[in-house]
Structure formats: structure tokens, C-alpha cells
């Protein structure tokens, strides 16, 4: 209890713990009410690495996306942008780390000069999001609460990167970490610390102790609403309320209300069962849609409530044809948009929704979701109706009219059109969906085979061009805005399973991979280049 600590003289009063201008959260405007202090929240995770979820749930960032998906200051008091390339960040005067030490521009300077551009601590160099045409920004400390980053050209990725789920951290608690840095601490002391922590060297020690996204070090000060107080390995991590957190409610009461979050580590396979028996107060992670009937029935015997939330991904499941498959005959077929449209038209989404998702899903394409200014209902629904007759016509128009004795169409080289859809083999839901798709694809002369694998194996097979098609989840960000990076929609990463070699080409500046051969894909790459050079939101909306 923070008030008890104040009364005991071990913690300063609230006025001395808050920034001069704290961020005010108007809960009433969000349809919520102000809460009561205290209590514990129990959650379950399948791995100790999942303590990173507390960083996601707390969502304290320099800037954040608000409920309208607009970028607004959070930890920062404000920010200024000039020409899309000069970013001046203003901190909140009086803001403090969770241990009570001031949060100032020194924390940004330490990160930039002593970590990010330190050849030992950052062997890979400055992070990609901080580079424009391969060049880092000019960093300046203006005063104790102001820093500036200046690039020669616009960097539209900078602010969104600060607001991400796994954010671009550009600050560290310098007052704590300097004791583990050779620039500030003598070699003998550093060596003693390395031995005490059983680390390889000072670089490894500093790296582990400085992790903010996965806050394993209970001594590392934080700006998040809750502060991990448990060192791994552990079966339960205790997160305590940050007494210096920078947000307040409309009544001026410091957030958060909950005193402690208890994160229990359990086998991922039994988390749904534990949740159903009331062993978690709030649970989302490790609950799958096929757990819904069990959890719903558990409400009859346990005091739990099951709520359905809209997914933020582009779709629950998506079929990703590998446009860079090594098989030339299949590559030619997949490059013809009529073939991809035919496959989509032959998927009975309504049946899948009723049989697998109890009618609770929203049928449509893999794409942008309602709720973002970029949503287009026509695009979302294009070629998504169930129309096997039109699908057959498209395939016939392609000249794929020859069939074998089983009614399966033949490729131009005479092989039957049998598509192997590979998966990571992580749940039965995908197999159930594919079984239904196979039934309707047979009606257009396409045979579907499923091949469950393992995530790493699947990824490597896709990269090598061995996989013809994969089943995966939809776009990680199904609610993008013009100010968010369009990288999921364009070929810029090998990790894009529908065009890995094209993505690798742009990712390596042409040193590896393949130059796209389809004009629409080349146009996407050109538009992405325009976005990367954009100066403001208006220009990005046009793009």
C-alpha cells in the first residue's frame, strides 16, 4: 500500500512522485469508471519469457496510439516534427524512474552514445529503424528535458516505432547501468560483477541487465505501470505498482489502481483448464477459439466471465500461396491472378464460420479490418463470395481444362493440380479449416493435402521455395493507418511468406533474393519507397 509507505516515511507524498504535468486519462470518456486502489491480479503464462507481455499490457511508451489510432504523447509531454526529418522530444519535467531517480535527457544520451553507437554493445550497428538510406540521425541534447534527432531525409518510421508493441527503445536508466559500463566503472569492479553474475564478459552482463521489453532484471528501474520484483527462473513473477508512474485519472489519482500483478508460469497446454477453474483473474494469452465451449460451460460452475474480443490480425486464418515457389509450373499458375481468385471463390467461408467458429466470425478477405480509415469494404469482400461456378470458369479461361480420371485438373506439364498446404502444426483449428476447404476445392478440380510441420522447419521451407502454400494467421496489424509502416503489405522482408525471395531482394538491396516480375508487386515496392520519403500524414494518406 503506497499510502502506508508515505505515512511510514519510506516513500515521498504523491505530489513529489508525479511529473509536474502528468498525463491525464479520462476514463469516463472511454466508457469506464475510476477504480479502487489495491488488490492483486492473477494471470497465467506458458513461459518465463512471457514476462514481456507486461510491457505490452502496460503500454507505457514515449508516444502511443490512442483509441482513434492517432499518435499522441505518453511518457513524452510533447513532440515537434519539422520537414518529417527533425524530431524534437520534450520530456515531462519532474518525471522519475520507478526507483525515484529523475528521468532526463541523460537517459537518452547514455543510450545513444554509450550503447547504440558503442561497437561492443551494438555489434550489428544502429538499428534499422534509426537509419535513413543507411545513415543514422544527428543526436542532440538541448536541455535536461529536451532531445532532438535530425536526419538528412524524412523518417516516417521513427514515431510509430516508439509506439509499437515491441517498441524502439531510445533511452535507458543511465544512473543504474553506468555501474556496469567500462566507460564509467573501473575494470576490476566490472570483472568482479561479471564473475558474480556468471556472465561471459561486461557486454553480455550489460545486455542482460538492460532489457526493458523483457524485464527480467528486478533491479532495473522502469517507466511501466508495474515493476517486476522477481528474478528468473521462477514459477511466479510478482509485478508491483510503480509509485512514480506518470499517469493519473481525471480526479488526479495516480494510476494504476491494482497493487500487484501475479504472473504464474504453467504448461501452455493446461492454461485454458486452469482458467476455467478460476485460477486466473484475467486471461487472454494461450486461450484459443476452440477453448470457447469449455470456458463457456465453466461459467455454470465457476465465477468466471467469458468475453469475445475482435482480433486485431487481418484474419483468423489465411492461405498464403508462395509466389516464389521453386516449381516453375506452379509458379506460373500462381502468378495468374485468375487462379488465386478461383481458389478464393471456392472457399465456403460461411460454412467454415458456422462449423468452426459457431457463426461468430466475420467472413471476408484477408486484409484491413473495419475500424481504420484505410478500411475499404469493397476490397475486403472482393472475390470472397462462395461461387464455384465462377471459379470453374476462371480456371477454364486459363486453359486448365484437362482433368484426370478422378476429376482433378492437370497442370500444363500434365501433373495433377494437387496443392500441399503446409502448417506449423500448432493447433487443430487449421487442420479443421483445411478439411472443409478441400471439400469445396474438389468441386473445381483442385485436390488439397495438408502437411503439418514445425514453425522453424516451415519457415525455412518457404524461404527455400519448397512450400507451395502455407496456412498462417492474417496481417499482424489488421488496423493500420497511413502513419503506420506499410511493410506487411509490401515485399520488403523475407519473412513475408507469400513472396519471401522478393522480400529478401529489397531487404538486402538486391544482394540476395529475386527482383519481382509482377508489375503490381513492383508498384507496391515503389509506393513503399514513396512512403519512406514522405514528410507528413497528408502525403502518407495519399500514398
C-alpha positions in Angstrom: 0.0 0.0 0.0 1.6 3.2 -1.2 -0.1 5.4 1.4 1.2 3.3 4.2 4.7 3.7 2.8 4.1 7.5 2.7 2.9 7.5 6.3 5.9 5.5 7.3 8.2 8.0 5.7 9.7 5.4 3.2 8.0 7.0 0.2 7.5 10.7 -0.8 4.0 12.0 -1.0 2.2 11.9 -4.3 2.9 15.5 -5.3 6.6 14.7 -5.2 6.3 11.4 -7.1 4.3 12.7 -10.1 5.7 14.8 -13.1 4.9 18.4 -13.0 2.4 17.8 -15.8 1.2 14.1 -15.6 -0.7 12.5 -18.4 -4.4 12.6 -17.5 -6.5 9.6 -18.6 -10.2 10.4 -18.8 -11.8 7.1 -18.0 -15.3 8.4 -18.3 -14.7 9.4 -21.9 -13.6 5.8 -22.5 -16.8 4.4 -21.1 -15.1 3.3 -17.9 -15.2 4.4 -14.2 -12.5 5.3 -11.8 -11.3 2.3 -9.6 -10.2 1.5 -6.1 -6.7 1.0 -5.0 -5.1 -2.3 -4.0 -5.7 -5.9 -4.8 -3.9 -8.5 -6.9 -4.4 -9.6 -10.4 -3.6 -13.2 -11.3 -2.6 -14.1 -14.9 -1.1 -17.2 -16.4 1.7 -17.6 -19.0 3.3 -20.6 -20.7 6.9 -19.4 -20.4 9.1 -17.1 -18.3 9.9 -15.2 -21.5 6.3 -14.1 -21.4 7.0 -11.5 -18.8 7.4 -9.3 -21.8 3.6 -9.3 -22.0 3.5 -7.0 -19.0 5.4 -4.4 -21.2 2.7 -4.9 -23.8 -0.2 -4.7 -21.4 1.1 -1.7 -19.5 1.8 0.1 -22.8 3.8 3.0 -21.4 5.7 4.4 -24.4 7.2 7.7 -25.4 4.3 8.1 -27.8 1.2 5.8 -28.1 -1.6 5.1 -30.4 -4.8 6.3 -28.8 -8.3 4.8 -29.3 -8.6 6.6 -32.6 -5.2 5.1 -33.7 -3.6 8.6 -33.6 -0.1 9.1 -32.3 -0.1 11.1 -29.0 2.5 11.8 -26.3 2.6 9.5 -23.3 5.9 9.4 -21.5 6.7 12.5 -23.5 5.0 15.7 -22.7 5.0 16.7 -26.4 7.0 16.4 -29.6 7.7 18.6 -32.6 8.3 17.4 -36.2 9.9 19.6 -38.9 10.0 18.5 -42.5 9.4 14.9 -41.5 13.1 14.6 -40.5 13.7 16.7 -37.4 12.1 15.3 -34.3 12.3 17.3 -31.0 11.1 15.3 -28.0 10.1 17.1 -24.8 10.1 15.1 -21.6 7.8 15.8 -18.6 9.7 17.8 -16.0 9.8 16.0 -12.7 9.2 12.6 -14.2 11.0 9.8 -12.3 12.0 6.2 -12.8 10.4 3.6 -10.5 13.2 4.0 -8.0 12.6 7.7 -7.7 15.6 8.9 -9.8 14.9 11.7 -12.3 14.1 10.6 -15.9 16.0 13.1 -18.1 17.8 13.7 -21.4 20.9 12.0 -19.8 19.0 8.7 -20.2 18.7 9.3 -24.0 22.3 10.4 -24.3 23.5 7.3 -22.4 21.6 5.0 -24.7 22.7 6.8 -27.9 26.4 7.4 -27.1 27.2 4.6 -24.8 25.0 1.7 -26.1 23.5 2.2 -29.5 26.7 3.5 -31.1 29.1 1.5 -28.9 30.8 -1.0 -31.2 31.0 -3.6 -28.4 27.4 -3.3 -27.1 25.8 -2.9 -30.6 27.9 -5.2 -32.8 25.2 -5.0 -35.5 25.3 -1.3 -35.6 22.5 1.2 -35.2 19.0 -0.4 -35.5 17.5 -0.3 -39.0 14.5 1.9 -37.9 17.1 4.6 -36.9 18.7 4.6 -40.3 17.6 6.5 -43.4 19.4 5.4 -46.6 21.9 3.7 -44.2 22.6 6.9 -42.3 21.9 7.5 -38.6 20.5 10.7 -37.2 22.4 13.6 -35.6 21.5 13.4 -31.9 21.4 16.5 -29.7 20.7 17.1 -26.0 19.0 20.5 -25.9 18.5 20.7 -22.2 17.6 18.4 -19.3 14.2 17.6 -20.7 14.7 18.0 -24.5 16.4 15.9 -27.1 16.5 16.1 -30.8 17.1 13.6 -33.7 17.8 15.0 -37.1 18.0 13.0 -40.3 19.0 14.3 -43.7 15.8 12.9 -45.2 12.3 12.1 -43.7 11.9 9.2 -41.4 8.2 8.4 -41.2 9.0 5.1 -39.3 10.5 6.9 -36.2 7.5 7.9 -34.2 5.4 4.8 -34.9 8.4 2.6 -33.9 8.3 4.3 -30.5 4.7 3.3 -30.0 4.9 -0.4 -31.1 4.1 -3.4 -29.0 7.8 -4.2 -29.0 8.9 -0.6 -29.1 12.1 1.0 -30.4 13.7 1.9 -27.0 15.9 5.0 -27.3 16.6 5.5 -23.6 17.9 3.6 -20.7 18.2 4.3 -16.9 21.8 5.7 -17.1 22.1 6.1 -13.3 21.7 2.4 -12.8 23.5 1.0 -15.9 26.7 3.1 -15.7 28.0 0.8 -12.9 28.1 -2.0 -15.5 29.8 0.1 -18.3 33.5 0.2 -18.8 33.4 4.0 -19.6 32.1 4.7 -16.1 33.4 1.9 -13.9 37.0 0.6 -13.4 38.0 -2.7 -14.9 38.5 -4.5 -11.6 35.0 -3.7 -10.4 33.5 -4.7 -13.8 35.3 -8.0 -13.7 34.0 -8.7 -10.2 30.5 -8.0 -11.3 30.9 -10.3 -14.3 32.0 -13.1 -12.1 29.2 -12.5 -9.6 26.6 -12.8 -12.3 28.3 -15.7 -14.1 28.4 -13.7 -17.3 30.9 -14.1 -20.2 32.0 -10.5 -20.2 30.8 -7.0 -19.4 29.0 -6.7 -22.7 26.9 -9.8 -22.0 26.2 -8.6 -18.5 25.1 -5.1 -19.5 22.9 -6.5 -22.3 21.1 -8.9 -20.0 20.6 -6.3 -17.2 19.4 -3.6 -19.5 16.5 -5.5 -21.1 13.4 -3.3 -20.9 11.0 -5.2 -23.2 11.5 -8.4 -21.3 12.1 -7.1 -17.8 13.9 -10.0 -16.2 16.1 -7.8 -14.0 14.2 -6.7 -10.9 16.8 -4.1 -10.1 16.3 -2.3 -13.5 14.2 0.8 -12.9 11.2 1.1 -15.2 8.6 3.6 -16.5 6.0 0.9 -16.9 2.9 0.9 -14.6 4.1 -2.3 -12.8 7.7 -3.2 -11.9 8.9 -6.8 -11.9 10.3 -7.7 -8.4 11.2 -11.4 -9.2 14.4 -12.7 -10.8 14.2 -15.7 -13.1 14.0 -18.6 -13.0 10.7 -18.6 -11.2 7.3 -20.2 -11.3 5.6 -16.9 -10.3 6.6 -13.4 -11.1 5.4 -10.5 -8.9 4.9 -7.1 -10.5 4.3 -4.3 -8.1 2.8 -0.9 -8.8 5.2 1.7 -9.9 4.9 4.5 -7.3 6.3 7.1 -9.8 4.1 6.3 -12.7 3.3 9.3 -14.9 -0.4 8.9 -15.5 -3.4 10.0 -13.3 -7.2 9.7 -13.7 -9.4 12.8 -14.1 -9.6 13.2 -10.3 -5.8 13.4 -10.1 -5.4 10.0 -8.6 -2.3 8.2 -9.7 -2.6 5.1 -11.9 -2.6 2.1 -11.9 -5.1 1.1 -9.3 -4.1 -2.6 -9.0 -1.4 -3.1 -6.4 0.3 -6.2 -7.7 0.1 -8.5 -10.8 1.0 -12.1 -10.1 2.1 -13.9 -13.2 2.1 -17.7 -12.8 4.2 -19.8 -15.2 2.4 -23.0 -16.3 2.4 -25.5 -19.1 0.7 -23.8 -22.0 -1.5 -26.9 -22.7 -3.3 -26.6 -19.4 -3.8 -22.8 -19.1 -7.3 -23.0 -20.5 -8.2 -25.6 -17.9 -6.7 -23.5 -15.1 -8.6 -20.5 -16.4 -11.8 -22.4 -16.4 -11.4 -23.4 -12.8 -10.8 -19.8 -11.7 -7.0 -19.9 -11.3 -6.7 -16.7 -13.3 -8.4 -13.3 -12.8 -7.9 -12.1 -16.3 -6.7 -14.3 -19.1 -6.3 -13.9 -22.9 -3.0 -15.4 -23.9 -2.9 -19.1 -24.5 -6.6 -19.3 -25.0 -7.7 -20.5 -28.4 -11.1 -20.2 -30.0 -11.6 -24.0 -29.7 -11.4 -23.5 -25.9 -14.6 -21.4 -26.1 -17.1 -24.2 -25.5 -15.2 -25.5 -22.4 -14.8 -22.0 -21.0 -18.4 -21.1 -21.6 -19.6 -24.2 -19.9 -17.3 -23.5 -16.9 -19.3 -20.3 -16.2 -22.0 -22.6 -14.8 -19.8 -23.9 -12.0 -17.1 -21.2 -11.5 -17.4 -17.4 -11.1 -15.8 -16.6 -14.4 -17.0 -14.5 -17.4 -16.0 -15.3 -21.0 -15.8 -12.3 -23.3 -15.2 -12.3 -27.0 -12.9 -9.7 -28.4 -12.3 -8.7 -32.0 -9.0 -10.0 -33.4 -6.5 -7.3 -34.4 -5.0 -9.5 -37.1 -6.1 -9.4 -40.7 -7.8 -12.7 -40.4 -8.0 -15.7 -38.0 -6.5 -17.9 -40.7 -5.1 -17.1 -44.1 -3.9 -19.1 -47.1 -0.6 -17.8 -48.4 0.4 -19.0 -51.9 4.2 -18.8 -52.3 4.6 -16.7 -55.4 8.3 -17.6 -55.3 7.9 -21.4 -55.2 10.8 -23.2 -57.0 8.4 -25.3 -59.1 8.2 -23.4 -62.3 4.9 -24.8 -63.5 3.2 -24.0 -60.2 4.9 -20.6 -60.1 3.5 -19.7 -63.5 0.0 -20.8 -62.4 0.1 -18.9 -59.1 1.3 -15.7 -60.8 -2.0 -15.6 -62.8 -4.5 -13.7 -60.6 -7.4 -15.7 -62.1 -6.1 -18.8 -60.3 -5.8 -17.1 -57.0 -9.3 -15.6 -57.4 -10.7 -19.0 -58.3 -9.2 -20.6 -55.1 -10.8 -17.8 -53.1 -14.2 -18.2 -54.8 -14.1 -21.9 -54.0 -13.8 -21.4 -50.2 -17.1 -21.6 -48.4 -16.4 -19.0 -45.7 -20.0 -19.2 -44.4 -19.6 -23.0 -43.8 -16.3 -22.5 -42.1 -17.7 -19.8 -39.9 -20.7 -21.9 -38.8 -18.8 -25.2 -38.3 -15.5 -24.0 -36.8 -16.4 -20.6 -35.3 -20.0 -21.1 -34.2 -21.1 -18.3 -36.5 -19.2 -15.7 -34.5 -16.6 -14.9 -37.2 -16.8 -12.2 -39.8 -16.5 -13.5 -43.3 -14.3 -11.8 -45.8 -10.8 -11.5 -47.3 -7.5 -11.4 -45.5 -7.0 -7.7 -45.3 -7.6 -4.5 -43.4 -10.3 -4.6 -40.7 -13.2 -2.1 -40.1 -12.1 0.5 -37.5 -9.3 2.1 -39.5 -9.6 4.9 -42.0 -7.9 2.7 -44.6 -10.7 0.1 -44.5 -12.5 -0.5 -47.8 -15.5 -2.8 -47.7 -15.3 -3.5 -51.5 -11.7 -4.6 -51.2 -12.4 -6.6 -48.1 -15.2 -8.6 -49.8 -13.8 -8.8 -53.3 -13.7 -12.4 -54.6 -14.7 -13.7 -51.2 -18.2 -14.9 -52.1 -18.7 -18.7 -52.5 -19.1 -19.1 -56.2 -17.7 -22.4 -57.5 -19.3 -21.9 -61.0 -17.3 -18.6 -61.5 -14.2 -20.3 -60.0 -14.5 -23.1 -62.6 -14.9 -20.6 -65.4 -11.8 -18.7 -64.4 -9.8 -21.9 -64.4 -11.2 -22.9 -67.8 -10.4 -19.4 -69.1 -6.8 -20.1 -68.1 -6.7 -23.2 -70.3 -6.7 -25.5 -67.3 -9.4 -27.7 -68.8 -7.7 -31.1 -68.8 -8.6 -33.5 -65.9 -7.5 -36.9 -64.8 -9.8 -39.9 -64.1 -10.5 -38.5 -60.6 -11.7 -35.2 -62.0 -8.6 -33.3 -60.8 -7.4 -30.7 -63.2 -3.9 -31.0 -64.7 -1.1 -28.6 -64.8 0.3 -27.6 -68.2 3.0 -30.2 -67.8 0.4 -33.0 -67.1 0.8 -33.3 -63.4 -2.4 -33.3 -61.3 -3.2 -30.0 -59.6 -2.7 -31.2 -56.0 -1.8 -28.4 -53.6 0.0 -29.2 -50.4 -0.8 -26.7 -47.8 1.8 -26.7 -45.0 1.3 -25.5 -41.4 3.3 -25.0 -38.3 1.3 -27.8 -36.7 0.5 -25.8 -33.6 -3.3 -26.3 -33.4 -6.1 -28.4 -34.7 -8.1 -25.4 -35.9 -6.1 -25.0 -39.1 -6.5 -28.7 -39.9 -10.3 -28.5 -39.5 -10.4 -25.4 -41.7 -8.3 -27.1 -44.4 -10.6 -30.2 -44.4 -13.6 -28.0 -45.2 -11.7 -26.2 -47.9 -10.6 -29.5 -49.5 -14.2 -30.5 -49.9 -15.1 -27.4 -51.9 -11.9 -27.2 -53.9 -12.6 -30.7 -55.2 -15.6 -29.2 -56.9 -13.4 -27.1 -59.0 -10.9 -29.8 -59.7 -8.2 -29.0 -57.1 -7.0 -31.5 -54.6 -5.7 -30.2 -51.2 -3.3 -32.1 -49.0 -2.3 -30.9 -45.5 1.3 -31.1 -44.2 1.7 -30.2 -40.5 5.3 -29.3 -39.6 7.1 -27.1 -37.1 7.4 -23.4 -37.2 11.2 -23.2 -37.9 11.0 -26.0 -40.5 8.1 -24.4 -42.2 9.8 -21.0 -42.4 13.0 -22.5 -43.9 11.0 -24.5 -46.5 9.1 -21.3 -47.5 12.4 -19.4 -47.8 13.9 -22.1 -50.0 10.9 -22.2 -52.3 9.9 -25.7 -51.3 6.5 -24.8 -49.9 3.7 -24.2 -52.4 1.2 -22.8 -50.0 1.0 -22.2 -46.2 -1.8 -21.6 -43.7 -1.0 -18.8 -41.3 -2.7 -16.0 -39.4 -3.5 -12.8 -41.1 -1.7 -9.5 -41.1 -0.2 -8.9 -37.6 -1.6 -5.4 -37.8 -5.1 -5.5 -39.3 -5.8 -1.9 -38.2 -3.2 0.2 -39.9 -3.3 3.9 -40.5 -1.4 5.9 -43.1 1.2 6.8 -40.4 2.0 3.2 -39.7 4.6 1.4 -41.7 3.1 -0.5 -44.7 5.8 -3.1 -44.6 3.4 -6.0 -44.0 1.7 -5.2 -47.3 4.8 -4.9 -49.5 7.7 -7.1 -50.4 10.4 -5.8 -48.0 11.1 -8.8 -45.8 12.0 -12.4 -46.4 9.5 -13.1 -43.5 6.6 -12.4 -45.8 5.5 -15.9 -46.7 3.7 -15.0 -49.9 6.8 -13.6 -51.5 10.0 -14.4 -49.5 12.5 -14.1 -52.3 11.1 -10.7 -53.4 11.2 -9.5 -49.9 14.7 -10.7 -49.5 15.7 -8.8 -52.6 14.6 -5.4 -51.2 15.7 -6.3 -47.7 19.3 -6.9 -48.9 19.2 -4.0 -51.5 19.4 -6.6 -54.3 22.3 -8.7 -52.9 20.1 -11.7 -52.5 16.6 -12.9 -53.4 14.9 -12.1 -56.7 13.6 -8.9 -58.4 9.8 -9.1 -58.6 8.4 -10.0 -62.0 4.8 -8.9 -61.4 4.0 -5.3 -62.2 1.6 -4.9 -59.2 4.3 -6.1 -56.8 6.8 -3.6 -58.3 4.2 -0.9 -57.9 3.8 -1.8 -54.2 7.6 -1.5 -53.8 7.6 1.9 -55.5 4.7 3.1 -53.2 6.6 1.9 -50.2 9.7 3.9 -51.3 7.4 7.0 -51.6 6.0 6.4 -48.1 9.5 6.1 -46.7 10.3 9.5 -48.2 7.1 11.2 -47.1 7.1 14.3 -44.9 3.7 14.3 -43.3 0.4 12.5 -42.7 -1.4 14.1 -45.7 1.2 12.8 -48.1 1.1 9.3 -46.5 -2.7 9.2 -46.8 -2.4 9.9 -50.5 0.1 7.1 -50.9 
